[in-house]
Amino acid sequence: MLRHYIFKQLPRITLVSSAKLTTAASMQWRDTNKVTQIPAQLPFKAPTRNIFITSRLEKYNRKSGAKDEETDSEDEADPEFKDERDSKVVKTKVNSLRADLLLKAGLGIARNKIENIFYESRIRVNGKKLAKKSVQLYEGDEIDVIRGFSQQNPSHLVVSRVIILSASEREEGYSVNLRRYKSLLVENYSGVNAFKSSTVVDH
């Protein structure tokens, strides 16, 4: 009887396998980890949109610049005016259509030399003596610089001639096409415009 009583008073002990304990502990750890876990930060990503837009703008600017350059080069290669056997077309820019500036641009003569030629009365515009170096000229005008009488034909003159083929006004000055004759044989001018000198040159 005493042994049966003692057995009844002992608390019931439930054996739990180690596998279940491990599972329970694992679940508890997962729950705890879920609560305390700090979300991982996403890696930094560079803002590619602005870079892409900037790149597109740079490409556009480069193309625009190239287009402008192509337009200028097309203007220089004007198919309307072509070199001839004894003349050359010169395209250049001048500040104004003054006679002395056009001579300098067309024949490559220095300003001080043009001044000397002017005072020697050796410049003709459309067959007439140039009254002032600053005279404004127009399309179609011809400027002659008299070099002297022809050695082979004393009644004729050897001149260097510049013809204004075209003149387009720009923001700063003019863009002009000039036809240049380095050596041209012409008849002496008539009347008061005739050239009188003992200078003889070979043509």
Secondary structure, 3 states (H helix, E strand, C coil): CHHHHHHHHCCCCCCCCHHHHHHHHHHHHHHHHHHHCCCCCCCCCCCHHHHHHHHHHHHHHHHHHHHHHHHHHHHHCCCCCCCECCEEEEEEEECCCEHHHHHHHHHCCCHHHHHHHHHCCCEEECCEECCCCCCECCCCCEEEEEEEEECCCCCEEEEEEEEEEEEEECCCCEEEEEEEEEEEEEECCCHHHCCCCCCEECC
